[in-house]
Amino acid sequence: MASLLLIEDDVTIRTALVRALRDKGHAVASAASALDGLRMALDDRPDLVVLDLGLPDLDGAELLRMLRAVSAVPVIVATARDGDAESVRVLDAGADDYLVKPFTAAQLDARVRAVLRRTGSVAGDPTVTVGGLRVDPRGREALLDGRRLDLTPREFDLLLYLAARAGQVVTKRELLIEVWQLPYGGTDKTVDVHLSWLRRKLGETAQEPRYLHTMRGVGVKLVSP
């Protein structure tokens, strides 16, 4: 499992790739613009970036040059732009691989694994541990004090996202974008309901939290009790 950042402005492609790569066992965050992607790449330090070139605010090749000035993170360019001249230009700018759309999720996953093998950029054990909570993205299994939690796919994705950011306050807007893949908004009620179900399975309540703490007016934070 790798921590991936997908920078892709097409919501249909982005949603499909995030879901497919998560199904392959990766932890995936996404951005719809170059500047948001640059910020996330620097703040979150992913194992690998998948970068589209046709972004709304900045050409992806320019973003690649900016990223290369401050980071050695592996980058796979995934774009509709074909041709030797373009691929040579981007590879010379610092890309580690070049993939032309359309492609399948399996093809992208294979390229991701190949680049990570070459660069040695991914840690061996993907399991996230917070207190007595262990979340395994590869096996899509969560254990609490050694007991397996019976989670729906959405509950698992929500728990993994929060556990991977333990100690950080995560807004409901961020959860709607990254877990639900709803970049144009959704209802906070959706998040609230799933957090309520997740709390119940963790054996806690909003009034007496152990792991999941609501920060009123801001978001939610997962911490070790």
N, C-alpha and C positions, 0 to 999 in steps of 0.2 A: 504494500500500500504506500502511496505517495501523497504528499500534500500538493495539490495542483491549483493554479490560478488560471482561469480561462478568461481571456479578454476578447469579447465578441459582442458586436452591437446588435446583431439579428436575434431577436428574442426567441424565435422558433428554433433556430440552430443552437443557441445558447442553452435553452431549456432541455433540448434533446440530448446534447452532449454532457451536460451536468448530470442528468439522470443516468445516462449510460455509463459514464466514468465512475459514478458512485456505485453502480451495480457491479463494476469490476473491482470494487474494494478501495477506491481512492477517496481521499477527503478533498472535496472540490469547492472552491470559492469562485465567484465570477464578478466581472465588471463589464459595463456596457460602453465605457469610454476610455480613452488613452490615459487621461490624467487620473481617473479613479483607479485604473489598473496600475499605474506607476506607484500611487500612494499605497495600495494594498500589497504590491510586491515588496516595497521597502518596509512596511509595518509588519506584515504577516510572515515574511521570509519563506515562501513556498519552496518545495523541492524543485518544481518545474513550472514554467509559464507556457501556456498555449496561446498564441497571439495571432489575431486576425489583422490584416493590413488595412482594410477599408473601414477605419473608425471615424466617427462623426466629428471629433474635435481636433484630431491630429493623425497624420499618416502613421501607420503602424511601424514603418521602417524608421521614422524619426523617433518614435517611442523606444524602439529597440536600441538606437544609438544612445538615448538618454539613459536607458536602463544599464547598458554596458559601461557607461561612465562611472556607475556607482555600485554595480553588482555583477557577480559571475554566475547568477542563477541560470541553469539551462533553459533555452527557449526553443520551442517548436513553432514555426510560423505555419499557420493553417489558413489558406487563402484561396480565393477564386482566381487570382492572378497567375496565369500560366506563362511559360516561356523561359528559356535558358537565361536570358539577360536579367530578368527579374529575380530568379532564384539565385544567380551568382551574386547580384547586388546585395540581397538580403543575407546570404551566407557570409559574404565578405564583411557585412556590418556586424556580425557576431552571432547569428542564429546557429543553433546546433543541428537543426533539421528543417526540411521544407516539405509541406504536404499540400497538395492541390485539391480543392473541393471539386466535386463531391467525393467524400470518403466515408467509410463506415466507422462506427465507434470501435470495432475490433481492430481496424487498421491504425486508428489513433492510439489506442491502448498499446498496441505492439510497438509503435514508434516511441511512446512514452517510456516503456520498459527498456527499450534498446538504448535510448539516450541516457537514462538513469544508470544503466549498467556501465556505459562508457565513462560517465562522469563520476560515478560513485556518490551521487548526491542524496540518496535516500537512506534513512535509518533502517536498521534491520527489523526492529520490533515496532509494529504500528499501534500497539495497544495503548490506549489512553487510560491512565490511572489517576483517580482523584479520591483520596481517602479509601474507603472500602468499595468504591465503585470502579469497575474495570470495563472499558468499552473497546471491543475488538472490531474495527471496521472491515477487516478482511473476512472474518467469519460472520460478521453482522450479528454479534452476540454481546449482550451486556450482562454483567454479574454484579450483584450487590451483596457484599459480605459472603461471597461464594455461592450465592443463590441466583440462578438464571432468571432474568426478568422477561416476562412475556410481553413484548412490545410489538406494536404495529410498525410497518416500514417507516411511516411518517414520525412516529414517536422515537424510533431509533435514530433517524436522521437528526431530529431535534436534539436529542440527548448527546449525540456525538458532536454536533456543532457547538453546543454549550460546554461540554467537557473539554474539547480541544482548546477552548478559550477560558479555562477555569480562572476565576478571580477577576475577569473582565466583565464590565456591564455591557450587555448586548441589547440593542433596542428591538422593539417589535417590528419596526420597519425593516431592519437588517434581517431578521428572521424570515419575514415574508419574502424578501428578495432572494436570500441564500438557501433557505430550506424549502420554501413553497415555490420558489422561482416565479414570483409575481412582481416584476420590476415596476409595474404601473400601479401598484397598490393593491390592498386587500383590506379586510377588516381585522382590527385588533382582536375582535371576539374569536376569530379562528385560532389565533395564537393562545389566547387565554384558555380556551377549551382544551387544547392539546397540553398546555402546561398543567392544567388541573388533572387531566388523566395521567400525565407523567408523574406528578406529585403523588397521586394515589398509589401508583405502582412502586414508587420509592418509599412508601410508607410514611409520608408526611403530609402536612397541609400548609396552606398559605399562612395561616395563623401561627403554626408551629413548624417553621421550615428547618430542614437539616442541610440539604444540598442546594435547593432552588430558592433563591431569595429575590423577591420582587423589590425593585428600587422605584418607588412610586414616582410616576411622571417621567421616568427615564427608560427603564427596561428591566431585564432580569439578569441575575448573576448566579453561576454555579460555583460553589466553594466546598472545600472539605469541611465536614462538621467538626 
